[in-house]
Amino acid sequence: MSSNNRKKLLDMIRILFEKTDDEHYLDTYQIIEELELLGHEKTDRKTIETSIKFMIEELGYGIEKEKGAPNRYRWVDRTFELAELKLLVDAVQSCRFISDKKSKAIIDNLKSLTSAAKAEQLDRKIVTSNTFKRDNSSVLYSIDAISEAIRMNRRLNFTMVDFGTDMKEHPRYDGKLHEVSPYALLWNNDYYYMLGIDTEDVSKVKTYRVDRMKDTLLLYEPAIPAPKDFSLDKYSSRVFDMFTGVTAQVEIECRKPYLMNYLIDRFGKDFKVLSTEEDGSFRVSVMVDASPTFYAWIFQFGGDAKIVAPSKVCEEFAAMLDAQR
């Protein structure tokens, strides 16, 4: 087969893949026209028929022929059904650790797996309770490194970061390098968690938020064996249930700097830091649903977080605490 004929065959494959599906056909003459638009000389009908027969019988492509005058063709057998692609697009759009830019790139790749007509249906706008998407697509490479370490039974190292009161990431423990033997990846409440044992403390399995891991590197050292009683179910966390309350602008006094991590996890960066103190405490103003779930979220910090305004929300929180006595 000459190079020109090979290019014509490849272009014909691309034309059928992109422009036909279970609902859209191209007939023989339309295929000839599409080839001419790509710069090929006029092709006779017999060549089209022979080429498509080769695609079906020799290459195994899922192309269906409908006899007629002229014959019509459509690409019906694809790796993913449209409903499956929609599900994948929704998952990518909803994922908080994939930036908008990276999400678009992944979705464009997913679109290339179906026809142009069906690809239009993948332009979806999914509304989720967590609309804040961090520009942290490097987590994808961390997940890959963790998966390889688990598969190959090897260790990896990395540093951890926290958000400061400036809403920027800062190295935890002065950039200390952790060497960990990973045992499992856990997806919970929009985040990936890695479970493993740190080489410096082999007494217990620890949990690491993958999107807070930086510069993850796969090592050659064999992993430390997991404890005999290790169980993934044992480490599963409860999902943060969402119940709607009255929307209110609330001021929260945070007595410890670690609380910035939880504020950004829950509300993104759509809140205002009102003040910061030398001891690491700070005060923020955030729009919330003043509901029992929000109050329970505050209560979990054991006094490190305190609602200070408005008075109505403070009173409701106090009333809820009194009701538990």
C-alpha positions in Angstrom: 0.0 0.0 0.0 1.4 3.4 -1.0 1.9 6.2 1.5 -0.9 8.1 -0.1 -3.3 5.2 0.2 -2.3 4.6 3.8 -3.1 8.3 4.6 -6.4 8.0 2.8 -7.3 4.9 4.8 -6.3 6.7 8.1 -8.3 9.7 7.1 -11.3 7.6 6.3 -11.1 5.9 9.7 -10.9 9.3 11.4 -13.9 10.6 9.4 -16.1 7.7 10.3 -15.0 7.7 14.0 -15.6 11.5 14.4 -18.6 12.1 12.2 -20.7 8.9 12.7 -22.2 7.0 15.6 -25.3 5.0 16.4 -27.5 7.9 15.4 -25.5 9.5 12.6 -24.5 8.0 9.2 -22.4 9.0 6.3 -23.2 7.6 2.9 -20.6 6.8 0.2 -20.8 10.2 -1.5 -20.5 12.1 1.8 -17.3 10.1 2.6 -15.9 10.9 -0.8 -16.6 14.6 -0.2 -15.0 14.5 3.3 -11.9 13.0 1.8 -11.7 15.7 -0.9 -11.9 18.4 1.8 -8.8 16.8 3.3 -7.0 17.2 0.0 -7.4 13.7 -1.5 -8.2 13.2 -5.2 -11.7 12.1 -6.0 -12.3 8.5 -4.8 -14.6 6.0 -6.6 -17.3 4.2 -4.8 -15.6 0.8 -5.1 -12.6 2.0 -3.3 -14.7 3.2 -0.4 -16.5 -0.1 -0.2 -13.3 -2.1 -0.3 -11.6 0.1 2.3 -14.5 -0.1 4.8 -14.7 -3.9 4.3 -10.9 -4.0 5.2 -11.6 -1.9 8.3 -14.3 -4.2 9.5 -12.8 -7.6 8.6 -9.1 -7.1 9.0 -8.8 -4.2 11.5 -11.8 -5.2 13.6 -13.4 -1.8 13.8 -17.1 -1.6 14.9 -18.4 -0.1 11.7 -21.9 -1.0 10.5 -23.0 -0.9 6.9 -26.6 -0.2 5.8 -27.2 -1.3 2.2 -28.9 1.2 0.0 -28.5 3.6 -2.9 -26.0 4.7 -1.8 -24.7 2.6 1.1 -24.5 4.2 4.5 -22.0 3.6 7.3 -21.8 4.4 11.0 -19.3 3.6 13.8 -21.3 1.8 16.5 -18.8 -0.1 18.7 -16.8 2.2 20.9 -14.7 1.6 24.1 -17.0 3.7 26.2 -20.8 4.3 25.9 -22.0 7.9 26.0 -23.5 7.4 29.5 -20.1 6.1 30.7 -18.3 9.1 29.3 -20.8 11.4 31.0 -20.1 9.8 34.3 -16.4 10.2 33.8 -16.8 13.9 32.8 -19.0 14.5 35.9 -16.4 12.9 38.1 -13.6 15.0 36.7 -15.6 18.3 36.9 -16.6 17.5 40.5 -13.1 16.6 41.7 -11.8 19.3 43.9 -8.0 18.6 43.6 -8.0 18.9 39.8 -7.8 22.5 38.6 -10.2 23.9 36.0 -7.4 23.9 33.4 -6.5 20.3 34.0 -10.2 19.3 34.1 -10.8 20.8 30.7 -7.7 19.0 29.2 -8.9 15.6 30.6 -12.5 16.2 29.4 -11.2 17.1 25.9 -9.4 13.7 25.9 -12.6 12.0 26.9 -14.5 13.8 24.1 -12.0 12.4 21.6 -13.4 8.9 22.4 -16.7 9.5 20.8 -18.2 11.2 17.7 -18.3 15.0 17.4 -22.1 15.0 17.7 -22.0 13.0 21.0 -19.0 15.0 22.3 -21.3 18.1 22.4 -23.3 16.3 25.0 -20.2 16.1 27.2 -20.2 19.9 27.7 -21.8 19.5 31.1 -22.0 21.9 34.0 -22.2 19.9 37.2 -23.3 21.8 40.3 -21.8 20.3 43.5 -21.8 21.2 47.1 -18.0 21.7 46.8 -17.4 24.1 44.0 -13.9 25.2 45.1 -11.3 23.5 42.9 -7.7 23.7 44.0 -4.9 24.3 41.4 -3.2 21.1 42.6 -3.2 18.8 39.6 0.2 17.4 40.7 -1.8 15.2 43.0 -2.5 13.0 40.0 1.2 12.2 39.8 1.3 11.5 43.6 -1.6 9.0 43.2 0.3 7.3 40.4 3.5 7.1 42.5 1.5 5.7 45.5 -0.3 3.1 43.3 3.1 2.0 41.9 4.6 1.8 45.4 1.7 -0.4 46.6 1.9 -2.6 43.5 5.6 -3.1 43.7 5.7 -3.3 47.6 8.1 -0.3 47.9 8.4 2.8 50.0 8.1 6.4 48.9 9.0 9.8 50.4 7.4 13.2 50.3 6.9 16.4 52.2 3.6 17.7 53.7 2.1 21.2 53.4 -0.5 23.2 55.4 -2.4 26.4 54.6 -1.2 29.4 56.5 -3.3 32.4 57.5 -2.2 34.0 54.2 -4.1 31.1 52.5 -0.9 29.9 50.9 0.7 26.5 51.2 3.7 26.2 53.6 5.9 23.2 54.4 4.9 21.3 57.5 7.5 20.5 60.1 10.0 22.8 58.3 9.8 20.7 55.1 10.6 17.3 56.9 10.9 14.4 54.4 8.6 11.5 55.3 9.5 8.0 54.3 6.4 5.8 54.2 5.4 2.3 53.3 1.9 2.7 51.7 -0.8 0.0 52.0 -3.9 1.5 50.5 -5.5 4.6 48.8 -8.8 5.7 50.3 -11.3 8.0 48.5 -13.5 9.8 51.1 -15.5 13.0 51.0 -13.9 14.3 47.8 -10.3 13.5 48.8 -7.7 10.8 48.4 -6.0 9.5 51.5 -3.0 7.3 51.7 -2.7 4.7 54.5 0.8 3.6 55.5 3.5 3.3 58.1 6.2 6.0 58.6 9.7 4.5 58.9 10.3 6.6 62.0 7.3 5.3 63.8 6.2 1.7 62.9 3.9 1.4 65.8 0.7 2.4 63.9 -0.8 3.0 60.5 -1.2 6.7 59.7 -3.4 8.6 57.3 -2.0 11.2 54.9 -4.1 13.6 52.7 -2.7 13.0 49.2 -3.4 16.6 48.0 -1.2 17.8 50.9 1.7 15.6 49.8 4.4 17.3 47.7 7.4 16.0 45.7 6.3 12.3 46.0 9.1 10.0 45.0 9.0 6.2 44.6 12.0 4.6 46.3 13.8 1.3 45.8 13.6 0.2 49.4 11.1 -2.6 50.1 8.0 -1.6 52.1 7.6 -2.5 55.8 5.0 -5.3 56.0 1.6 -4.1 57.1 0.4 -5.1 60.6 -1.5 -8.4 60.6 -4.6 -6.7 62.0 -4.6 -4.0 59.3 -8.1 -3.4 57.8 -9.1 -0.7 55.4 -12.6 -0.6 56.9 -11.1 0.2 60.2 -9.9 3.6 58.8 -13.0 4.6 56.9 -14.3 8.0 58.0 -17.9 9.2 58.2 -19.1 11.5 55.4 -19.8 15.1 56.2 -23.6 15.3 55.9 -25.0 18.5 54.5 -28.2 19.9 56.0 -29.5 23.3 54.9 -30.0 26.0 57.5 -30.4 29.8 57.4 -27.6 31.4 55.5 -25.6 33.8 57.6 -22.3 35.7 57.6 -20.5 34.3 60.6 -17.3 35.3 62.4 -15.2 32.5 63.8 -12.4 32.9 66.3 -9.7 30.3 65.6 -7.3 29.8 68.4 -4.9 27.4 66.6 -3.3 27.9 63.1 -4.1 24.3 62.0 -7.8 25.4 61.7 -7.0 27.2 58.4 -6.7 23.7 56.8 -10.2 22.8 57.8 -11.7 26.2 56.8 -10.2 25.9 53.3 -11.3 22.3 53.0 -14.9 23.2 53.9 -15.3 26.6 52.3 -12.5 27.0 49.7 -10.9 30.4 49.8 -14.2 32.3 49.6 -13.9 33.9 53.1 -12.1 36.8 54.7 -9.4 36.7 57.3 -10.3 39.6 59.7 -7.2 39.5 61.9 -4.2 37.4 62.9 -2.2 37.3 66.1 1.5 36.4 66.9 0.4 33.3 68.7 -1.1 31.9 65.5 -4.7 32.6 66.3 -6.9 34.4 63.8 -10.5 35.5 63.1 -12.4 34.9 59.9 -15.7 35.9 58.4 -17.5 33.2 56.3 -20.9 32.7 54.7 -22.4 29.5 56.1 -25.6 27.6 56.5 -26.2 28.0 60.2 -27.5 24.5 60.8 -26.9 21.7 63.3 -24.3 20.2 60.9 -22.4 23.5 60.9 -22.5 23.7 64.7 -21.3 20.1 65.0 -18.5 20.9 62.6 -17.4 23.8 65.0 -17.9 21.6 68.1 -15.4 19.0 66.8 -12.5 21.3 67.4 -13.0 21.2 71.2 -12.9 25.0 71.8 -10.2 25.8 69.3 -12.9 27.4 67.1 -15.5 29.7 68.6 -18.5 31.5 66.9 -18.3 35.1 68.0 -20.9 36.8 65.7 -23.7 37.4 64.9 -25.4 37.1 68.3 -28.3 35.1 66.9 -26.0 32.3 65.6 -24.1 32.3 68.9 -27.4 31.9 70.7 -28.5 29.1 68.5 -25.2 27.3 69.0 -25.4 27.7 72.7 -29.0 26.4 72.7 -28.0 23.3 70.7 -25.2 22.6 73.3 -27.7 23.1 76.2 -30.1 20.6 74.5 -27.4 18.0 74.6 -26.9 18.2 78.4 
